[in-house]
Amino acid sequence: METTPTTQYVKRAYALREKGYNCAQAVACSFADVVGMDEQELFVISEAFGGGMGGHKATCGAVSGAVLIISLLTSGGSVEAATKQTTYAHAGEIVDGFLAQNGTLVCSELRGDDTGIVLRTCDLCVEDSVVLLHKLLHRIGKTS
C-alpha cells in the first residue's frame, strides 16, 4: 500500500481494529488529531455506534464514526451558528458515497447475517469510511 495521507489514516484505523476497537471507534479515533480531541474521549463517544448500533441492527458503525467526525468539525456548537445544513450536506456525502460503493448502510446486510453472503467485511467498511472521510476533509480544507 503506497503511503499517502489517506493510507496513513487507513493504517491507523486498521491498527486500532487490531487492538479491539469497534468500527465506529476505529474510524473516529483515527481522526483524533484532526478534531483536536483525546483519543480516549472519541473512544467513549463512539462506542455505542459500533456493531451497527446494538448488535448489527442499524447503520454501519464505520459510517457513523465518519459522520461523527464531520459533526465535530463542521457544527458551530449552537443553533445560532446555523451550520446544520452544511453539516448535513457533508454527512450526506459520506452516506451517499458509502451506499454507492456497498449497496447498503445496514450492518447486518453488509455482514450477511441473514443471507450468509458477506457484502463487505467490517475492516473494508472501516477502510471505505476512512477514505471517504479523508477525501471530504481534504476537499473542505480540514486536513492535508
C-alpha positions in Angstrom: 0.0 0.0 0.0 1.5 3.3 -1.1 2.0 5.8 1.7 -0.3 8.8 1.3 -2.1 10.9 3.9 -5.2 8.8 3.2 -3.4 5.5 3.6 -1.9 6.7 6.8 -5.4 7.2 8.3 -6.4 3.7 6.9 -3.4 2.1 8.6 -4.2 3.9 11.8 -7.7 2.6 11.7 -6.6 -1.0 11.0 -4.2 -0.8 13.9 -7.0 0.3 16.2 -9.2 -2.5 15.0 -6.4 -4.9 15.8 -6.4 -3.5 19.4 -10.2 -4.3 19.6 -11.8 -1.0 18.7 -15.2 -1.4 17.1 -15.8 0.0 13.6 -17.0 3.4 14.8 -14.2 3.8 17.3 -11.6 2.9 14.7 -12.8 5.5 12.2 -13.4 8.3 14.8 -10.2 7.7 16.8 -8.1 7.7 13.6 -9.0 11.4 13.2 -8.4 12.4 16.8 -5.6 14.7 15.6 -7.8 16.4 13.1 -10.6 17.2 15.6 -8.2 18.1 18.4 -9.7 15.6 20.8 -8.2 13.0 23.0 -8.5 9.5 21.5 -10.0 8.2 24.8 -12.8 10.8 24.6 -13.6 9.8 21.0 -13.4 6.1 22.0 -16.1 6.7 24.7 -18.3 8.9 22.5 -18.3 6.5 19.6 -18.7 3.2 21.4 -22.4 2.7 21.1 -22.3 3.3 17.3 -20.1 0.2 16.7 -21.6 -3.0 15.6 -24.4 -1.3 13.7 -25.8 0.3 16.9 -26.8 -2.5 19.2 -25.9 -5.8 17.5 -25.9 -5.2 13.8 -29.4 -3.7 13.8 -28.8 -0.4 12.1 -26.3 1.9 10.3 -22.7 0.6 9.9 -20.5 1.8 12.7 -17.8 2.8 10.3 -20.1 5.2 8.6 -21.4 6.5 12.0 -17.8 7.1 13.1 -17.1 9.2 10.0 -20.3 11.2 10.4 -19.4 11.9 14.0 -16.1 13.4 12.8 -17.9 15.6 10.3 -20.2 16.9 13.0 -17.3 17.7 15.3 -15.6 19.6 12.5 -18.5 21.5 11.0 -21.0 22.2 13.7 -21.0 25.7 15.1 -22.0 24.4 18.5 -25.2 26.4 18.8 -28.5 26.9 17.0 -27.4 30.5 16.2 -24.4 29.2 14.3 -26.7 27.9 11.5 -24.3 25.1 10.5 -26.8 22.3 10.3 -27.3 22.4 6.5 -23.5 22.3 5.9 -23.0 19.5 8.4 -25.9 17.5 7.0 -24.6 18.0 3.4 -21.2 16.7 4.4 -22.6 13.8 6.3 -24.8 13.1 3.3 -21.7 12.9 1.1 -20.2 10.2 3.3 -23.5 8.3 3.5 -24.1 8.5 -0.3 -20.5 7.5 -1.1 -20.6 4.5 1.2 -24.0 3.5 -0.2 -22.9 3.8 -3.8 -19.8 1.6 -3.0 -21.5 -1.0 -0.9 -25.2 -1.1 -1.8 -26.4 -0.7 1.8 -25.7 1.1 5.1 -27.1 -1.6 7.3 -24.5 -3.6 9.3 -26.3 -6.9 9.2 -26.8 -6.7 5.5 -23.1 -5.8 4.9 -22.1 -8.7 7.1 -24.6 -11.1 5.6 -26.1 -12.1 8.9 -29.3 -13.3 7.4 -28.2 -14.3 3.9 -24.8 -15.8 4.6 -23.5 -13.6 1.8 -21.0 -11.0 3.1 -21.2 -7.9 1.0 -18.3 -6.1 2.8 -16.2 -7.1 5.8 -16.1 -4.8 8.8 -12.4 -3.9 8.1 -13.2 -3.0 4.5 -16.2 -0.9 5.7 -13.7 0.9 8.0 -11.4 1.5 5.1 -14.2 2.8 2.8 -15.3 5.2 5.5 -11.8 6.4 6.3 -11.1 7.0 2.6 -14.4 8.8 2.0 -13.9 10.9 5.2 -10.3 11.9 4.4 -11.1 12.9 0.8 -14.0 15.1 2.0 -11.9 16.6 4.8 -9.1 17.4 2.3 -11.6 18.9 -0.1 -13.1 21.2 2.5 -9.7 22.2 3.9 -9.8 20.4 7.2 -6.8 18.1 6.6 -3.9 17.7 4.2 
